[in-house]
Amino acid sequence: DVDSTTLILEDSGNSDWYSIFLFELEADKDGSDVSITELPVTVTLSSSTYASIVNDAEIVIDGKTYDDFSVSSTTIAAPTLTFDLDDEDVVVEADDTITVELRLKFNQLEAGNAGMTVNGEMTSTNIDAIDAEGGDDLGASQLTGSALGDTHTLRTSGIQITAVEDSGEASAVLNLDTTNADDQGKFEIEFEVTALDETAYVALTASSTS
């Protein structure tokens, strides 16, 4: 899958294409080749509506782009996009796997929507609704599985904080509190701060919490 990240959008125009979700489709090794003619994928936004946030969508399979799709509803936050592959040759050979990449292009991001999130998903309902043919048409009972993509944050500016892997350290320290017999510990966590799209400044007087 595509790891969770911050997607930098525009505040005065449409964004570039962003890959938000990767999933695999596998054909049974004991069956026949499977031809896929319709593929539904769910896009989930944490707020707002699909029409307000998403400008366009496409899927990429084996380097080929497919952009003929319908949206179940543009006025909700979690619609299903159904891609029509009927005129294409999308075949999963027996005992083989293909990777599907969902890419989105976003509208300009209004200030009030900064910080909202998006992710892709193949629900069990999506799986059942795949239009596929093997030796014969495949029914819902022959289509199984699900996949949930990582969540991505939408912003136009700001900073991104990422923990440095394996950087945490803990140690015991002297308890200077004479009224309590509790233990005390010292924890150090290293993290990286990355400016998003423009220089960011942290004031020397910035407050901290513990």
Secondary structure, DSSP 8 states (H G I E B T S, - for coil): -----EEE--SSS---EEEEEEEEEE--TTS--EEEEEEEEEEEESSS-HHHHEEEEEEEETTEEE--EEES-SSSSS-EEEEE-TTS--EE-TT-EEEEEEEEEE----GGGTT-EEEEEE-HHHHHH-EEESSSB--GGG----EE---EEEESSEEEEEE-TT--EEEE-----TT-----EEEE--EEEEEESS-----TT-----
